[in-house]
Amino acid sequence: MKYLKGILVGAAVSAITVIIFSVTSVVLMSHFPEVVVRIFPAQKHELGWGEFYAVDFPLWPVVTVGLLVFAIAFSWTLRRASP
């Protein structure tokens, strides 16, 4: 039971952290585009009629933060569980 509880707590905290991280990144992209272009390089896309530049938001920071928070919350929940 304590493993199931640890997995559920870890998944919930991980989901909340990923949502907060993503929303913060999008807000920073919309308010400070010159800083974001330095961090995330703009990619050139062609559709056949023309081309445009878009900032591609990388997924690896979000996944890394989510997995790290999941591991911390899971281990913390298992340590707090009574033997």
PyMOL Python script that loads the backbone (N, CA, C, O; Angstrom):
from pymol import cmd

cmd.read_pdbstr("""\
ATOM      1  N   MET A   1       0.815  -1.194   0.000  1.00  0.00           N
ATOM      2  CA  MET A   1       0.000   0.000   0.000  1.00  0.00           C
ATOM      3  C   MET A   1       0.863   1.265   0.000  1.00  0.00           C
ATOM      4  O   MET A   1       0.526   2.268  -0.629  1.00  0.00           O
ATOM      5  N   LYS A   2       1.989   1.189   0.726  1.00  0.00           N
ATOM      6  CA  LYS A   2       2.818   2.387   0.790  1.00  0.00           C
ATOM      7  C   LYS A   2       3.479   2.681  -0.553  1.00  0.00           C
ATOM      8  O   LYS A   2       3.757   3.840  -0.860  1.00  0.00           O
ATOM      9  N   TYR A   3       3.738   1.633  -1.369  1.00  0.00           N
ATOM     10  CA  TYR A   3       4.310   1.879  -2.693  1.00  0.00           C
ATOM     11  C   TYR A   3       3.291   2.541  -3.620  1.00  0.00           C
ATOM     12  O   TYR A   3       3.632   3.440  -4.389  1.00  0.00           O
ATOM     13  N   LEU A   4       2.051   2.093  -3.539  1.00  0.00           N
ATOM     14  CA  LEU A   4       0.990   2.699  -4.346  1.00  0.00           C
ATOM     15  C   LEU A   4       0.778   4.157  -3.949  1.00  0.00           C
ATOM     16  O   LEU A   4       0.611   5.029  -4.800  1.00  0.00           O
ATOM     17  N   LYS A   5       0.789   4.401  -2.649  1.00  0.00           N
ATOM     18  CA  LYS A   5       0.643   5.768  -2.158  1.00  0.00           C
ATOM     19  C   LYS A   5       1.826   6.627  -2.616  1.00  0.00           C
ATOM     20  O   LYS A   5       1.643   7.783  -2.999  1.00  0.00           O
ATOM     21  N   GLY A   6       3.027   6.068  -2.577  1.00  0.00           N
ATOM     22  CA  GLY A   6       4.208   6.801  -3.032  1.00  0.00           C
ATOM     23  C   GLY A   6       4.150   7.119  -4.513  1.00  0.00           C
ATOM     24  O   GLY A   6       4.529   8.215  -4.927  1.00  0.00           O
ATOM     25  N   ILE A   7       3.680   6.173  -5.318  1.00  0.00           N
ATOM     26  CA  ILE A   7       3.555   6.402  -6.757  1.00  0.00           C
ATOM     27  C   ILE A   7       2.504   7.469  -7.039  1.00  0.00           C
ATOM     28  O   ILE A   7       2.721   8.337  -7.885  1.00  0.00           O
ATOM     29  N   LEU A   8       1.372   7.418  -6.348  1.00  0.00           N
ATOM     30  CA  LEU A   8       0.318   8.404  -6.563  1.00  0.00           C
ATOM     31  C   LEU A   8       0.768   9.811  -6.147  1.00  0.00           C
ATOM     32  O   LEU A   8       0.501  10.785  -6.851  1.00  0.00           O
ATOM     33  N   VAL A   9       1.440   9.907  -5.018  1.00  0.00           N
ATOM     34  CA  VAL A   9       1.935  11.217  -4.567  1.00  0.00           C
ATOM     35  C   VAL A   9       2.996  11.733  -5.538  1.00  0.00           C
ATOM     36  O   VAL A   9       2.989  12.910  -5.899  1.00  0.00           O
ATOM     37  N   GLY A  10       3.902  10.860  -5.959  1.00  0.00           N
ATOM     38  CA  GLY A  10       4.937  11.264  -6.907  1.00  0.00           C
ATOM     39  C   GLY A  10       4.355  11.715  -8.235  1.00  0.00           C
ATOM     40  O   GLY A  10       4.812  12.703  -8.810  1.00  0.00           O
ATOM     41  N   ALA A  11       3.349  11.000  -8.729  1.00  0.00           N
ATOM     42  CA  ALA A  11       2.728  11.368 -10.001  1.00  0.00           C
ATOM     43  C   ALA A  11       1.977  12.698  -9.890  1.00  0.00           C
ATOM     44  O   ALA A  11       2.025  13.520 -10.804  1.00  0.00           O
ATOM     45  N   ALA A  12       1.288  12.903  -8.772  1.00  0.00           N
ATOM     46  CA  ALA A  12       0.549  14.158  -8.589  1.00  0.00           C
ATOM     47  C   ALA A  12       1.496  15.352  -8.495  1.00  0.00           C
ATOM     48  O   ALA A  12       1.262  16.378  -9.133  1.00  0.00           O
ATOM     49  N   VAL A  13       2.540  15.229  -7.722  1.00  0.00           N
ATOM     50  CA  VAL A  13       3.504  16.326  -7.573  1.00  0.00           C
ATOM     51  C   VAL A  13       4.236  16.567  -8.895  1.00  0.00           C
ATOM     52  O   VAL A  13       4.509  17.711  -9.258  1.00  0.00           O
ATOM     53  N   SER A  14       4.548  15.495  -9.604  1.00  0.00           N
ATOM     54  CA  SER A  14       5.210  15.627 -10.899  1.00  0.00           C
ATOM     55  C   SER A  14       4.320  16.351 -11.898  1.00  0.00           C
ATOM     56  O   SER A  14       4.793  17.228 -12.621  1.00  0.00           O
ATOM     57  N   ALA A  15       3.037  16.000 -11.950  1.00  0.00           N
ATOM     58  CA  ALA A  15       2.104  16.659 -12.869  1.00  0.00           C
ATOM     59  C   ALA A  15       1.964  18.146 -12.541  1.00  0.00           C
ATOM     60  O   ALA A  15       1.962  18.986 -13.440  1.00  0.00           O
ATOM     61  N   ILE A  16       1.847  18.463 -11.265  1.00  0.00           N
ATOM     62  CA  ILE A  16       1.724  19.861 -10.858  1.00  0.00           C
ATOM     63  C   ILE A  16       2.987  20.644 -11.229  1.00  0.00           C
ATOM     64  O   ILE A  16       2.897  21.769 -11.720  1.00  0.00           O
ATOM     65  N   THR A  17       4.149  20.058 -10.999  1.00  0.00           N
ATOM     66  CA  THR A  17       5.404  20.725 -11.322  1.00  0.00           C
ATOM     67  C   THR A  17       5.556  20.947 -12.821  1.00  0.00           C
ATOM     68  O   THR A  17       5.995  22.017 -13.242  1.00  0.00           O
ATOM     69  N   VAL A  18       5.201  19.953 -13.633  1.00  0.00           N
ATOM     70  CA  VAL A  18       5.299  20.084 -15.090  1.00  0.00           C
ATOM     71  C   VAL A  18       4.355  21.174 -15.587  1.00  0.00           C
ATOM     72  O   VAL A  18       4.722  21.954 -16.466  1.00  0.00           O
ATOM     73  N   ILE A  19       3.154  21.235 -15.040  1.00  0.00           N
ATOM     74  CA  ILE A  19       2.198  22.275 -15.440  1.00  0.00           C
ATOM     75  C   ILE A  19       2.735  23.662 -15.081  1.00  0.00           C
ATOM     76  O   ILE A  19       2.690  24.575 -15.905  1.00  0.00           O
ATOM     77  N   ILE A  20       3.237  23.822 -13.864  1.00  0.00           N
ATOM     78  CA  ILE A  20       3.775  25.117 -13.439  1.00  0.00           C
ATOM     79  C   ILE A  20       4.981  25.509 -14.286  1.00  0.00           C
ATOM     80  O   ILE A  20       5.103  26.665 -14.691  1.00  0.00           O
ATOM     81  N   PHE A  21       5.874  24.558 -14.557  1.00  0.00           N
ATOM     82  CA  PHE A  21       7.059  24.828 -15.368  1.00  0.00           C
ATOM     83  C   PHE A  21       6.666  25.245 -16.787  1.00  0.00           C
ATOM     84  O   PHE A  21       7.241  26.183 -17.339  1.00  0.00           O
ATOM     85  N   SER A  22       5.693  24.555 -17.373  1.00  0.00           N
ATOM     86  CA  SER A  22       5.264  24.880 -18.732  1.00  0.00           C
ATOM     87  C   SER A  22       4.576  26.236 -18.806  1.00  0.00           C
ATOM     88  O   SER A  22       4.834  27.013 -19.725  1.00  0.00           O
ATOM     89  N   VAL A  23       3.705  26.526 -17.846  1.00  0.00           N
ATOM     90  CA  VAL A  23       3.009  27.818 -17.838  1.00  0.00           C
ATOM     91  C   VAL A  23       4.010  28.956 -17.639  1.00  0.00           C
ATOM     92  O   VAL A  23       3.905  29.996 -18.290  1.00  0.00           O
ATOM     93  N   THR A  24       4.971  28.764 -16.751  1.00  0.00           N
ATOM     94  CA  THR A  24       5.989  29.782 -16.532  1.00  0.00           C
ATOM     95  C   THR A  24       6.807  30.027 -17.801  1.00  0.00           C
ATOM     96  O   THR A  24       7.115  31.172 -18.131  1.00  0.00           O
ATOM     97  N   SER A  25       7.153  28.963 -18.503  1.00  0.00           N
ATOM     98  CA  SER A  25       7.915  29.116 -19.745  1.00  0.00           C
ATOM     99  C   SER A  25       7.127  29.853 -20.812  1.00  0.00           C
ATOM    100  O   SER A  25       7.681  30.701 -21.510  1.00  0.00           O
ATOM    101  N   VAL A  26       5.842  29.544 -20.950  1.00  0.00           N
ATOM    102  CA  VAL A  26       5.012  30.216 -21.947  1.00  0.00           C
ATOM    103  C   VAL A  26       4.838  31.690 -21.601  1.00  0.00           C
ATOM    104  O   VAL A  26       4.872  32.540 -22.490  1.00  0.00           O
ATOM    105  N   VAL A  27       4.654  32.001 -20.324  1.00  0.00           N
ATOM    106  CA  VAL A  27       4.523  33.401 -19.903  1.00  0.00           C
ATOM    107  C   VAL A  27       5.816  34.158 -20.184  1.00  0.00           C
ATOM    108  O   VAL A  27       5.778  35.287 -20.673  1.00  0.00           O
ATOM    109  N   LEU A  28       6.953  33.552 -19.881  1.00  0.00           N
ATOM    110  CA  LEU A  28       8.226  34.199 -20.178  1.00  0.00           C
ATOM    111  C   LEU A  28       8.408  34.396 -21.679  1.00  0.00           C
ATOM    112  O   LEU A  28       8.939  35.422 -22.104  1.00  0.00           O
ATOM    113  N   MET A  29       7.977  33.432 -22.483  1.00  0.00           N
ATOM    114  CA  MET A  29       8.089  33.559 -23.937  1.00  0.00           C
ATOM    115  C   MET A  29       7.256  34.713 -24.466  1.00  0.00           C
ATOM    116  O   MET A  29       7.671  35.408 -25.393  1.00  0.00           O
ATOM    117  N   SER A  30       6.090  34.918 -23.886  1.00  0.00           N
ATOM    118  CA  SER A  30       5.228  35.978 -24.395  1.00  0.00           C
ATOM    119  C   SER A  30       5.649  37.364 -23.903  1.00  0.00           C
ATOM    120  O   SER A  30       5.429  38.351 -24.605  1.00  0.00           O
ATOM    121  N   HIS A  31       6.244  37.460 -22.726  1.00  0.00           N
ATOM    122  CA  HIS A  31       6.613  38.771 -22.180  1.00  0.00           C
ATOM    123  C   HIS A  31       8.050  39.193 -22.493  1.00  0.00           C
ATOM    124  O   HIS A  31       8.341  40.384 -22.603  1.00  0.00           O
ATOM    125  N   PHE A  32       8.937  38.224 -22.636  1.00  0.00           N
ATOM    126  CA  PHE A  32      10.349  38.518 -22.898  1.00  0.00           C
ATOM    127  C   PHE A  32      10.852  37.715 -24.092  1.00  0.00           C
ATOM    128  O   PHE A  32      11.664  36.806 -23.920  1.00  0.00           O
ATOM    129  N   PRO A  33      10.384  38.035 -25.307  1.00  0.00           N
ATOM    130  CA  PRO A  33      10.779  37.223 -26.472  1.00  0.00           C
ATOM    131  C   PRO A  33      12.264  37.322 -26.813  1.00  0.00           C
ATOM    132  O   PRO A  33      12.831  36.367 -27.345  1.00  0.00           O
ATOM    133  N   GLU A  34      12.903  38.445 -26.522  1.00  0.00           N
ATOM    134  CA  GLU A  34      14.324  38.573 -26.856  1.00  0.00           C
ATOM    135  C   GLU A  34      15.194  37.676 -25.994  1.00  0.00           C
ATOM    136  O   GLU A  34      16.235  37.205 -26.453  1.00  0.00           O
ATOM    137  N   VAL A  35      14.793  37.431 -24.761  1.00  0.00           N
ATOM    138  CA  VAL A  35      15.541  36.532 -23.889  1.00  0.00           C
ATOM    139  C   VAL A  35      15.305  35.081 -24.307  1.00  0.00           C
ATOM    140  O   VAL A  35      16.230  34.269 -24.294  1.00  0.00           O
ATOM    141  N   VAL A  36      14.087  34.765 -24.671  1.00  0.00           N
ATOM    142  CA  VAL A  36      13.740  33.391 -25.038  1.00  0.00           C
ATOM    143  C   VAL A  36      14.453  32.970 -26.319  1.00  0.00           C
ATOM    144  O   VAL A  36      14.870  31.819 -26.447  1.00  0.00           O
ATOM    145  N   VAL A  37      14.593  33.891 -27.263  1.00  0.00           N
ATOM    146  CA  VAL A  37      15.271  33.552 -28.514  1.00  0.00           C
ATOM    147  C   VAL A  37      16.736  33.211 -28.254  1.00  0.00           C
ATOM    148  O   VAL A  37      17.316  32.398 -28.974  1.00  0.00           O
ATOM    149  N   ARG A  38      17.337  33.817 -27.243  1.00  0.00           N
ATOM    150  CA  ARG A  38      18.714  33.465 -26.883  1.00  0.00           C
ATOM    151  C   ARG A  38      18.794  32.076 -26.255  1.00  0.00           C
ATOM    152  O   ARG A  38      19.754  31.341 -26.489  1.00  0.00           O
ATOM    153  N   ILE A  39      17.793  31.719 -25.461  1.00  0.00           N
ATOM    154  CA  ILE A  39      17.801  30.419 -24.787  1.00  0.00           C
ATOM    155  C   ILE A  39      17.379  29.312 -25.749  1.00  0.00           C
ATOM    156  O   ILE A  39      18.080  28.310 -25.887  1.00  0.00           O
ATOM    157  N   PHE A  40      16.238  29.487 -26.414  1.00  0.00           N
ATOM    158  CA  PHE A  40      15.712  28.514 -27.363  1.00  0.00           C
ATOM    159  C   PHE A  40      15.859  29.094 -28.766  1.00  0.00           C
ATOM    160  O   PHE A  40      15.153  30.046 -29.097  1.00  0.00           O
ATOM    161  N   PRO A  41      16.743  28.563 -29.597  1.00  0.00           N
ATOM    162  CA  PRO A  41      16.940  29.138 -30.926  1.00  0.00           C
ATOM    163  C   PRO A  41      15.695  28.997 -31.804  1.00  0.00           C
ATOM    164  O   PRO A  41      14.962  28.012 -31.711  1.00  0.00           O
ATOM    165  N   ALA A  42      15.474  29.992 -32.649  1.00  0.00           N
ATOM    166  CA  ALA A  42      14.327  29.979 -33.555  1.00  0.00           C
ATOM    167  C   ALA A  42      14.611  29.030 -34.716  1.00  0.00           C
ATOM    168  O   ALA A  42      15.729  28.969 -35.228  1.00  0.00           O
ATOM    169  N   GLN A  43      13.595  28.303 -35.114  1.00  0.00           N
ATOM    170  CA  GLN A  43      13.707  27.362 -36.212  1.00  0.00           C
ATOM    171  C   GLN A  43      12.933  27.886 -37.414  1.00  0.00           C
ATOM    172  O   GLN A  43      11.848  28.449 -37.263  1.00  0.00           O
ATOM    173  N   LYS A  44      13.485  27.702 -38.595  1.00  0.00           N
ATOM    174  CA  LYS A  44      12.835  28.147 -39.824  1.00  0.00           C
ATOM    175  C   LYS A  44      11.934  27.022 -40.336  1.00  0.00           C
ATOM    176  O   LYS A  44      12.385  25.890 -40.510  1.00  0.00           O
ATOM    177  N   HIS A  45      10.671  27.336 -40.574  1.00  0.00           N
ATOM    178  CA  HIS A  45       9.696  26.361 -41.076  1.00  0.00           C
ATOM    179  C   HIS A  45       9.186  26.822 -42.432  1.00  0.00           C
ATOM    180  O   HIS A  45       8.935  28.009 -42.639  1.00  0.00           O
ATOM    181  N   GLU A  46       9.035  25.881 -43.354  1.00  0.00           N
ATOM    182  CA  GLU A  46       8.503  26.198 -44.675  1.00  0.00           C
ATOM    183  C   GLU A  46       7.239  25.392 -44.917  1.00  0.00           C
ATOM    184  O   GLU A  46       7.200  24.190 -44.656  1.00  0.00           O
ATOM    185  N   LEU A  47       6.199  26.063 -45.419  1.00  0.00           N
ATOM    186  CA  LEU A  47       4.929  25.408 -45.692  1.00  0.00           C
ATOM    187  C   LEU A  47       4.664  25.237 -47.188  1.00  0.00           C
ATOM    188  O   LEU A  47       3.652  24.644 -47.562  1.00  0.00           O
ATOM    189  N   GLY A  48       5.523  25.728 -48.029  1.00  0.00           N
ATOM    190  CA  GLY A  48       5.309  25.669 -49.460  1.00  0.00           C
ATOM    191  C   GLY A  48       4.896  27.020 -50.025  1.00  0.00           C
ATOM    192  O   GLY A  48       5.291  27.366 -51.139  1.00  0.00           O
ATOM    193  N   TRP A  49       4.113  27.787 -49.282  1.00  0.00           N
ATOM    194  CA  TRP A  49       3.694  29.128 -49.716  1.00  0.00           C
ATOM    195  C   TRP A  49       4.613  30.201 -49.177  1.00  0.00           C
ATOM    196  O   TRP A  49       4.678  31.305 -49.716  1.00  0.00           O
ATOM    197  N   GLY A  50       5.298  29.887 -48.151  1.00  0.00           N
ATOM    198  CA  GLY A  50       6.174  30.863 -47.514  1.00  0.00           C
ATOM    199  C   GLY A  50       6.862  30.212 -46.337  1.00  0.00           C
ATOM    200  O   GLY A  50       6.751  29.003 -46.134  1.00  0.00           O
ATOM    201  N   GLU A  51       7.548  30.981 -45.589  1.00  0.00           N
ATOM    202  CA  GLU A  51       8.259  30.446 -44.448  1.00  0.00           C
ATOM    203  C   GLU A  51       8.067  31.356 -43.243  1.00  0.00           C
ATOM    204  O   GLU A  51       7.740  32.535 -43.379  1.00  0.00           O
ATOM    205  N   PHE A  52       8.273  30.794 -42.078  1.00  0.00           N
ATOM    206  CA  PHE A  52       8.145  31.568 -40.851  1.00  0.00           C
ATOM    207  C   PHE A  52       9.132  31.023 -39.829  1.00  0.00           C
ATOM    208  O   PHE A  52       9.602  29.890 -39.931  1.00  0.00           O
ATOM    209  N   TYR A  53       9.427  31.845 -38.859  1.00  0.00           N
ATOM    210  CA  TYR A  53      10.307  31.447 -37.772  1.00  0.00           C
ATOM    211  C   TYR A  53       9.470  31.222 -36.522  1.00  0.00           C
ATOM    212  O   TYR A  53       8.576  32.007 -36.205  1.00  0.00           O
ATOM    213  N   ALA A  54       9.769  30.152 -35.830  1.00  0.00           N
ATOM    214  CA  ALA A  54       9.048  29.845 -34.605  1.00  0.00           C
ATOM    215  C   ALA A  54      10.043  29.342 -33.571  1.00  0.00           C
ATOM    216  O   ALA A  54      11.028  28.685 -33.908  1.00  0.00           O
ATOM    217  N   VAL A  55       9.780  29.653 -32.331  1.00  0.00           N
ATOM    218  CA  VAL A  55      10.599  29.154 -31.237  1.00  0.00           C
ATOM    219  C   VAL A  55      10.072  27.776 -30.871  1.00  0.00           C
ATOM    220  O   VAL A  55       8.923  27.626 -30.458  1.00  0.00           O
ATOM    221  N   ASP A  56      10.915  26.786 -31.026  1.00  0.00           N
ATOM    222  CA  ASP A  56      10.533  25.423 -30.676  1.00  0.00           C
ATOM    223  C   ASP A  56      10.825  25.193 -29.198  1.00  0.00           C
ATOM    224  O   ASP A  56      11.976  25.255 -28.765  1.00  0.00           O
ATOM    225  N   PHE A  57       9.790  24.930 -28.443  1.00  0.00           N
ATOM    226  CA  PHE A  57       9.924  24.708 -27.009  1.00  0.00           C
ATOM    227  C   PHE A  57      10.427  23.287 -26.780  1.00  0.00           C
ATOM    228  O   PHE A  57       9.711  22.333 -27.084  1.00  0.00           O
ATOM    229  N   PRO A  58      11.631  23.122 -26.255  1.00  0.00           N
ATOM    230  CA  PRO A  58      12.156  21.759 -26.055  1.00  0.00           C
ATOM    231  C   PRO A  58      11.437  21.060 -24.911  1.00  0.00           C
ATOM    232  O   PRO A  58      11.087  21.681 -23.908  1.00  0.00           O
ATOM    233  N   LEU A  59      11.226  19.774 -25.073  1.00  0.00           N
ATOM    234  CA  LEU A  59      10.482  19.001 -24.086  1.00  0.00           C
ATOM    235  C   LEU A  59      11.383  18.417 -23.001  1.00  0.00           C
ATOM    236  O   LEU A  59      10.901  18.080 -21.919  1.00  0.00           O
ATOM    237  N   TRP A  60      12.672  18.292 -23.269  1.00  0.00           N
ATOM    238  CA  TRP A  60      13.530  17.614 -22.304  1.00  0.00           C
ATOM    239  C   TRP A  60      13.632  18.316 -20.956  1.00  0.00           C
ATOM    240  O   TRP A  60      13.734  17.614 -19.950  1.00  0.00           O
ATOM    241  N   PRO A  61      13.613  19.673 -20.852  1.00  0.00           N
ATOM    242  CA  PRO A  61      13.670  20.247 -19.504  1.00  0.00           C
ATOM    243  C   PRO A  61      12.426  19.920 -18.679  1.00  0.00           C
ATOM    244  O   PRO A  61      12.514  19.697 -17.471  1.00  0.00           O
ATOM    245  N   VAL A  62      11.273  19.895 -19.338  1.00  0.00           N
ATOM    246  CA  VAL A  62      10.029  19.607 -18.628  1.00  0.00           C
ATOM    247  C   VAL A  62      10.029  18.168 -18.128  1.00  0.00           C
ATOM    248  O   VAL A  62       9.650  17.908 -16.986  1.00  0.00           O
ATOM    249  N   VAL A  63      10.448  17.238 -18.973  1.00  0.00           N
ATOM    250  CA  VAL A  63      10.476  15.831 -18.587  1.00  0.00           C
ATOM    251  C   VAL A  63      11.507  15.590 -17.491  1.00  0.00           C
ATOM    252  O   VAL A  63      11.254  14.826 -16.561  1.00  0.00           O
ATOM    253  N   THR A  64      12.657  16.229 -17.591  1.00  0.00           N
ATOM    254  CA  THR A  64      13.699  16.070 -16.579  1.00  0.00           C
ATOM    255  C   THR A  64      13.233  16.578 -15.219  1.00  0.00           C
ATOM    256  O   THR A  64      13.419  15.905 -14.206  1.00  0.00           O
ATOM    257  N   VAL A  65      12.640  17.744 -15.197  1.00  0.00           N
ATOM    258  CA  VAL A  65      12.129  18.302 -13.934  1.00  0.00           C
ATOM    259  C   VAL A  65      11.012  17.412 -13.374  1.00  0.00           C
ATOM    260  O   VAL A  65      10.972  17.150 -12.172  1.00  0.00           O
ATOM    261  N   GLY A  66      10.112  16.952 -14.237  1.00  0.00           N
ATOM    262  CA  GLY A  66       9.025  16.080 -13.785  1.00  0.00           C
ATOM    263  C   GLY A  66       9.522  14.777 -13.180  1.00  0.00           C
ATOM    264  O   GLY A  66       9.025  14.355 -12.137  1.00  0.00           O
ATOM    265  N   LEU A  67      10.494  14.134 -13.816  1.00  0.00           N
ATOM    266  CA  LEU A  67      11.042  12.880 -13.287  1.00  0.00           C
ATOM    267  C   LEU A  67      11.805  13.100 -11.989  1.00  0.00           C
ATOM    268  O   LEU A  67      11.725  12.280 -11.074  1.00  0.00           O
ATOM    269  N   LEU A  68      12.541  14.194 -11.903  1.00  0.00           N
ATOM    270  CA  LEU A  68      13.275  14.498 -10.681  1.00  0.00           C
ATOM    271  C   LEU A  68      12.319  14.721  -9.508  1.00  0.00           C
ATOM    272  O   LEU A  68      12.539  14.200  -8.415  1.00  0.00           O
ATOM    273  N   VAL A  69      11.273  15.488  -9.737  1.00  0.00           N
ATOM    274  CA  VAL A  69      10.304  15.746  -8.670  1.00  0.00           C
ATOM    275  C   VAL A  69       9.557  14.464  -8.294  1.00  0.00           C
ATOM    276  O   VAL A  69       9.266  14.238  -7.120  1.00  0.00           O
ATOM    277  N   PHE A  70       9.247  13.624  -9.288  1.00  0.00           N
ATOM    278  CA  PHE A  70       8.599  12.344  -8.996  1.00  0.00           C
ATOM    279  C   PHE A  70       9.478  11.497  -8.086  1.00  0.00           C
ATOM    280  O   PHE A  70       8.986  10.933  -7.108  1.00  0.00           O
ATOM    281  N   ALA A  71      10.768  11.397  -8.389  1.00  0.00           N
ATOM    282  CA  ALA A  71      11.678  10.588  -7.578  1.00  0.00           C
ATOM    283  C   ALA A  71      11.792  11.132  -6.162  1.00  0.00           C
ATOM    284  O   ALA A  71      11.808  10.362  -5.201  1.00  0.00           O
ATOM    285  N   ILE A  72      11.870  12.447  -6.024  1.00  0.00           N
ATOM    286  CA  ILE A  72      11.970  13.054  -4.691  1.00  0.00           C
ATOM    287  C   ILE A  72      10.696  12.808  -3.885  1.00  0.00           C
ATOM    288  O   ILE A  72      10.768  12.424  -2.717  1.00  0.00           O
ATOM    289  N   ALA A  73       9.543  13.024  -4.492  1.00  0.00           N
ATOM    290  CA  ALA A  73       8.277  12.824  -3.769  1.00  0.00           C
ATOM    291  C   ALA A  73       8.051  11.356  -3.433  1.00  0.00           C
ATOM    292  O   ALA A  73       7.557  11.042  -2.349  1.00  0.00           O
ATOM    293  N   PHE A  74       8.401  10.457  -4.338  1.00  0.00           N
ATOM    294  CA  PHE A  74       8.237   9.024  -4.084  1.00  0.00           C
ATOM    295  C   PHE A  74       9.111   8.577  -2.918  1.00  0.00           C
ATOM    296  O   PHE A  74       8.636   7.882  -2.020  1.00  0.00           O
ATOM    297  N   SER A  75      10.381   8.968  -2.924  1.00  0.00           N
ATOM    298  CA  SER A  75      11.273   8.552  -1.839  1.00  0.00           C
ATOM    299  C   SER A  75      10.878   9.205  -0.510  1.00  0.00           C
ATOM    300  O   SER A  75      10.987   8.581   0.545  1.00  0.00           O
ATOM    301  N   TRP A  76      10.421  10.457  -0.563  1.00  0.00           N
ATOM    302  CA  TRP A  76       9.994  11.128   0.660  1.00  0.00           C
ATOM    303  C   TRP A  76       8.766  10.435   1.254  1.00  0.00           C
ATOM    304  O   TRP A  76       8.676  10.270   2.470  1.00  0.00           O
ATOM    305  N   THR A  77       7.820  10.029   0.401  1.00  0.00           N
ATOM    306  CA  THR A  77       6.624   9.344   0.878  1.00  0.00           C
ATOM    307  C   THR A  77       6.978   7.992   1.479  1.00  0.00           C
ATOM    308  O   THR A  77       6.404   7.604   2.496  1.00  0.00           O
ATOM    309  N   LEU A  78       7.911   7.267   0.871  1.00  0.00           N
ATOM    310  CA  LEU A  78       8.302   5.965   1.417  1.00  0.00           C
ATOM    311  C   LEU A  78       9.029   6.106   2.746  1.00  0.00           C
ATOM    312  O   LEU A  78       8.851   5.273   3.635  1.00  0.00           O
ATOM    313  N   ARG A  79       9.837   7.137   2.898  1.00  0.00           N
ATOM    314  CA  ARG A  79      10.538   7.349   4.170  1.00  0.00           C
ATOM    315  C   ARG A  79       9.591   7.723   5.294  1.00  0.00           C
ATOM    316  O   ARG A  79       9.795   7.348   6.449  1.00  0.00           O
ATOM    317  N   ARG A  80       8.541   8.476   4.936  1.00  0.00           N
ATOM    318  CA  ARG A  80       7.580   8.895   5.961  1.00  0.00           C
ATOM    319  C   ARG A  80       6.624   7.790   6.372  1.00  0.00           C
ATOM    320  O   ARG A  80       6.022   7.849   7.444  1.00  0.00           O
ATOM    321  N   ALA A  81       6.485   6.779   5.519  1.00  0.00           N
ATOM    322  CA  ALA A  81       5.532   5.683   5.804  1.00  0.00           C
ATOM    323  C   ALA A  81       5.992   4.905   7.037  1.00  0.00           C
ATOM    324  O   ALA A  81       7.185   4.688   7.249  1.00  0.00           O
ATOM    325  N   SER A  82       5.034   4.503   7.824  1.00  0.00           N
ATOM    326  CA  SER A  82       5.372   3.723   9.014  1.00  0.00           C
ATOM    327  C   SER A  82       5.759   2.304   8.601  1.00  0.00           C
ATOM    328  O   SER A  82       5.191   1.766   7.652  1.00  0.00           O
ATOM    329  N   PRO A  83       6.709   1.694   9.292  1.00  0.00           N
ATOM    330  CA  PRO A  83       7.172   0.347   8.910  1.00  0.00           C
ATOM    331  C   PRO A  83       6.170  -0.740   9.167  1.00  0.00           C
ATOM    332  O   PRO A  83       6.441  -1.908   8.890  1.00  0.00           O
TER     333      PRO A  83
END
""", "prot")
cmd.dss("prot")
cmd.show_as("cartoon", "prot")
cmd.util.cbc("prot")
cmd.orient("prot")
